[in-house]
Amino acid sequence: QVQVVESGGGSAHPGESLRLSCVVFGIDFDKYNMAWYRQVPGKQRQLVASITRLNTDAYLPAVKGRFTISRDNANSRIYLQMSNLTPDDTADYYCNARFEDLEYWGQGTRVMITS
């Protein structure tokens, strides 16, 4: 059974940093392309950052230079280091694993940035 578990969300003030973590159980992790998405209630889920199985990363323009995605294949984890956070980064963040026609999602972790 596949499980995708996010952690590391919480509250922060503008300008501060948070680090999200995602661990995946039950897949051949190093074959999967991984990504972080976020969603605000009433809006579409948006791709924030992705990292391929070959470690190529890509970012939403609004977070480029502030967020860094990384992966640890040995421990089936990805991370999202978020710096210089703003209120616009407030959202539920979801971890996504994708390989060919297989796709798995976590339950999300909430990030709230308030003054």
Stockholm file with secondary structure:
# STOCKHOLM 1.0

chainA/1-115         QVQVVESGGGSAHPGESLRLSCVVFGIDFDKYNMAWYRQVPGKQRQLVASITRLNTDAYLPAVKGRFTISRDNANSRIYLQMSNLTPDDTADYYCNARFEDLEYWGQGTRVMITS
#=GR chainA/1-115 SS CCEEEEECCEEECTTCCEEEEEEEESSCGGGCEEEEEEECTTSCCEEEEEECTTCCEEECTTTBTTEEEEEEGGGTEEEEEECSCCGGGCEEEEEEEEETTEEEECCCEEEEECC
#=GC SS_cons         CCEEEEECCEEECTTCCEEEEEEEESSCGGGCEEEEEEECTTSCCEEEEEECTTCCEEECTTTBTTEEEEEEGGGTEEEEEECSCCGGGCEEEEEEEEETTEEEECCCEEEEECC
//
